[in-house]
């Protein structure tokens, strides 16, 4: 178990200013290509994520039933694989749906 957390650091408190500065530095590095990103076929989506999805991140897609989350995620994965063929990466996708009995209860909320 110890090997799993080698290199992990404790989170230290930072000021809002310091956090903002770090965020801006990271955004600039991403725009300059110093931090690898996975681009999609959608320019506005890429812009919203500062030129694509960052490596080693978890992206959660959530919405009400029947909105198109599955279709969107399948298209996103397909586009990312096609548009980033020059990069060596893997996509791990989990899909967690509600059981049939829960769907009508969600509509009541």
URTA-V147202 format. One record per pair of residues at least 24 apart in sequence whose C-alpha atoms are under 8 Angstrom apart, sorted by the first residue. I is the first residue (numbers start at 1). GAP is how many residues later the second one is. D is the distance in whole Angstrom. If there is no record, write none. Layout:
i	gap	d
I	GAP	D
I	GAP	D
This chain:
i	gap	d
38	42	6
38	45	8
38	46	6
39	41	6
39	44	7
39	45	7
40	36	7
40	39	6
40	40	5
40	43	7
41	35	8
41	38	6
41	39	8
41	42	7
65	38	8
